[in-house]
Amino acid sequence: MSVRWTAAKLKEYKAKQASNVTGSMPKKAKPKRATSTRKNGKHYRVMVGIDPGTKTGVAIKCDGLLMVITTTNIIEAVELVKEWHGYHGTDMLVRIEDARMRQFFGDSGFEKWQGAGSVKRDCRIWEKELIKMGVDYEFVHPKDVKATTAAQFNQLTGCIVRTSIHAREAGWLII
């Protein structure tokens, strides 16, 4: 099962958070805005991790909380990023595992090489889409992305939903 936020659910969540912060909580217990420093020392409220491929992994963290972790196709993933960009604008960073940085594929067959080519194409598509949207992004070398089991990922993040390896690798980019 994947977690997917619709526009209505996101609006409802934000309204609930706003009422909690201003209404029922004492002043000194007001939660601090969780941010992540990633690129050029800039703080981002929303972090998006992308593991491109036939099954594209997408993970979105907002205010320090893992909000979306799912596996989908590239078209739906781009639409999801556009939707979040519409809400948060420039306060968002997208991190993508970039297969173009990989130099060695080992003793693998023709199919692996073909698969690597399609992932490289997906990376080019992501780059063009993010430039068009005006979103801050950075590419991450595949060696810096850790493959984790579901149990390890659940322990690291507290995420209890069922996830694929692609979604977990996208999540790894933003935790």
Secondary structure, 3 states (H helix, E strand, C coil): CCECCCHHHHHHHHHHHHHHHHHHCCHHHCCCCCCEECCCCCEECEEEEEECCCCEEEEEEECCEEEEEEEECHHHHHHHHHHHHHHHCCCEEEEEECHHHCCCCCCCCHHHHHHHHHHHHHHHHHHHHHHHHCCEEEEECHHHCCCCCHHHHHHHHCCCCCCCHHHHHHHHCCC
